[in-house]
């Protein structure tokens, strides 16, 4: 029984020590934070950006 517990514990430590999936999780977190920042900026500055693009568009219409 003691050998079984020791081998089980070693297997758990080896499983938790793997870092294969961490890169994907970090990239997903980074993309989520960038998306939140972009959505916040567009929400906060949306009307001003719309006005700027409209004035640029109006300047190039014949």
C-alpha positions as CSV (number, residue, x, y, z in Angstrom):
1,X,0.0,0.0,0.0
2,X,2.8,2.4,0.8
3,X,4.5,1.7,-2.5
4,X,1.2,2.4,-4.3
5,X,0.9,5.8,-2.5
6,X,4.4,6.8,-3.3
7,X,4.1,5.9,-7.0
8,X,0.7,7.7,-7.1
9,X,2.3,10.8,-5.5
10,X,5.2,10.8,-8.0
11,X,2.8,10.5,-10.9
12,X,0.8,13.5,-9.6
13,X,4.0,15.6,-9.2
14,X,5.1,14.6,-12.7
15,X,1.7,15.6,-14.1
16,X,1.6,18.9,-12.4
17,X,5.2,19.7,-13.4
18,X,4.3,19.6,-17.1
19,X,4.2,23.0,-18.8
20,X,2.8,22.0,-22.2
21,X,-0.6,23.7,-22.0
22,X,0.6,26.8,-20.2
23,X,1.7,28.6,-23.4
24,X,-1.7,28.3,-24.9
25,X,-3.4,29.5,-21.8
26,X,-1.1,32.5,-21.6
27,X,-1.8,33.4,-25.2
28,X,-5.5,33.1,-24.7
29,X,-5.3,35.3,-21.6
30,X,-3.3,37.9,-23.5
31,X,-5.7,38.0,-26.5
32,X,-8.6,38.3,-24.1
33,X,-7.0,41.3,-22.3
34,X,-6.2,43.0,-25.6
35,X,-9.8,42.4,-26.8
36,X,-11.1,44.0,-23.6
37,X,-8.8,47.0,-24.0
38,X,-9.9,47.5,-27.6
39,X,-13.6,47.2,-26.8
40,X,-13.2,49.7,-23.9
41,X,-11.3,52.1,-26.1
42,X,-13.9,51.9,-28.9
43,X,-16.7,52.3,-26.4
44,X,-15.0,55.3,-24.8
45,X,-13.8,57.0,-27.9
46,X,-16.5,55.7,-30.4
47,X,-18.2,59.0,-31.2
48,X,-14.9,60.9,-31.6
49,X,-13.5,58.2,-33.9
50,X,-16.8,58.2,-36.0
51,X,-16.5,62.0,-36.3
52,X,-12.9,61.8,-37.4
53,X,-13.6,59.1,-40.1
54,X,-16.6,61.0,-41.3
55,X,-14.6,64.2,-41.8
56,X,-11.9,62.3,-43.6
57,X,-14.5,60.7,-45.8
58,X,-16.2,64.0,-46.5
59,X,-12.8,65.6,-47.5
60,X,-12.3,63.0,-50.3
61,X,-15.7,63.0,-51.8
62,X,-16.0,65.0,-55.0
